[in-house]
Amino acid sequence: MSGSSEEENALRAAAQNLAKQADAGVPTIFDKILSKEIPATVVYEDDKVLAFRDINPQAPTHIVIIPKNRDGLTQLSKAEERHKDILGHLMYTATLVAKQLGLDDGFRLVINDGVKGCQSVYHLHLHLLGGRQMKWPPG
C-alpha cells in the first residue's frame, strides 16, 4: 500500500469488501503478522496484544497495537460490552509502549473506523504516534 494515500487505501478496502471478509473470519494482514507469516518489528508483546512499527510511518514514532484475538473486533464501532477488558488493555499498552519509547513529551492515539474514518485493515488497531509536534485539527 506504499505510495497511496490513506483515503485511497480505505476506499480500496471498501471496494474489496475487506470488512465483510474480516467479519467472516478471513485472515487480515495483522492476523498474518500474528502468525509470523509476515515479519514485523515488534516493540511489545504480552498474552493479549502485539505492538509493532508501522511500515508506512506518519510520525518519527508510529506503532500499531493490535489484540491477538480479534473476537469480532474488526472495528471499534463493533465493540460490545464483552470487549471492555481488551479495549482497556489496548489503551494501557499504549501508555507502556509510549514510556518504553521515550515519548515523555506526549503522543497521539488514533483509531480509524470504517471507510470515512480511513480504516483499511479490519482488525481493530491503535496507532501510537509521537516524536514530533502533532497538529490540530488532525484531519
C-alpha positions in Angstrom: 0.0 0.0 0.0 3.0 2.2 -0.1 2.7 5.3 -2.2 -1.1 5.5 -1.8 -2.9 7.9 0.5 -4.8 6.6 3.5 -8.1 7.6 1.8 -7.2 5.6 -1.3 -6.4 2.6 0.9 -9.7 2.9 2.8 -11.6 3.1 -0.5 -9.8 0.1 -1.9 -10.5 -1.9 1.3 -14.2 -1.0 1.0 -14.3 -1.9 -2.7 -12.7 -5.3 -1.9 -15.3 -5.9 0.9 -12.5 -6.4 3.4 -14.8 -5.5 6.3 -17.2 -8.3 5.4 -14.3 -10.7 4.8 -12.8 -9.9 8.2 -16.2 -10.3 9.9 -16.4 -13.7 8.2 -13.0 -14.7 9.7 -10.8 -14.2 6.7 -7.3 -13.5 8.0 -6.1 -9.9 7.7 -2.6 -8.7 7.3 -2.5 -8.3 11.1 -3.5 -12.0 11.6 -0.6 -12.9 9.2 1.7 -10.8 11.4 0.5 -12.6 14.5 1.0 -16.0 12.8 4.5 -14.9 11.7 3.6 -15.3 8.0 4.6 -11.6 7.6 7.5 -10.2 9.5 7.1 -7.1 11.8 9.4 -5.1 14.1 7.8 -5.9 17.4 8.3 -3.4 20.2 6.0 -5.0 22.8 4.1 -8.3 23.3 2.1 -9.9 26.0 -0.5 -12.6 26.1 -3.3 -10.2 24.8 -1.7 -7.7 22.5 1.1 -7.2 20.0 2.7 -3.8 19.2 4.9 -3.3 16.2 6.3 -0.5 14.0 4.1 0.7 11.1 5.6 0.0 7.7 4.4 3.4 6.4 5.1 5.7 9.4 3.2 9.0 9.7 5.5 10.3 12.5 9.0 9.6 13.8 7.4 7.0 16.1 4.5 5.1 14.7 3.4 1.9 16.4 0.4 -0.3 15.7 -1.1 -2.0 18.7 -3.5 -5.0 18.0 -5.4 -7.5 20.0 -4.1 -11.0 19.5 -7.6 -12.4 19.5 -9.8 -10.4 17.1 -13.0 -11.8 18.7 -15.3 -9.8 16.4 -13.5 -6.6 16.9 -12.9 -5.7 13.2 -13.6 -2.1 14.0 -14.3 0.0 17.1 -17.9 0.5 16.2 -18.4 -3.3 16.6 -17.3 -3.3 20.2 -19.6 -4.9 22.7 -19.7 -5.0 26.5 -17.6 -8.2 26.4 -14.8 -6.3 24.8 -14.3 -3.7 27.6 -11.3 -5.6 29.1 -9.3 -5.8 25.8 -10.2 -2.2 24.9 -8.8 -1.0 28.2 -5.7 -3.3 27.8 -5.0 -1.8 24.4 -5.1 1.7 25.9 -2.9 0.8 28.8 -0.5 -0.9 26.5 -0.2 2.3 24.5 1.0 4.1 27.6 3.5 1.4 28.4 4.9 1.5 24.8 5.0 5.3 24.8 7.0 5.3 28.0 9.3 2.5 26.7 10.0 4.6 23.5 10.6 7.8 25.4 7.6 9.7 24.3 7.6 11.7 27.6 6.6 15.0 25.8 3.4 13.5 24.5 1.9 11.3 21.9 -1.4 10.7 20.0 -3.6 7.6 19.7 -5.7 7.1 16.6 -8.3 4.5 15.9 -9.7 4.6 12.3 -13.2 3.3 12.0 -14.9 2.5 8.7 -14.3 4.0 5.3 -14.9 7.6 6.3 -12.5 7.1 9.2 -9.9 5.8 6.7 -9.8 2.3 8.0 -8.0 -0.1 5.6 -7.4 -3.1 7.8 -10.4 -4.6 9.5 -8.8 -5.9 12.7 -9.2 -3.3 15.5 -5.9 -1.5 16.0 -4.5 1.6 17.6 -1.9 3.9 16.0 0.5 5.4 18.5 2.1 8.5 17.0 4.9 10.6 18.6 8.3 12.1 18.2 7.1 15.4 16.7 4.6 18.1 17.4 1.1 17.0 16.4 -1.2 19.4 14.6 -4.9 20.2 15.3 -7.3 19.6 13.9 -6.0 16.2 13.0 -7.7 15.5 9.8 
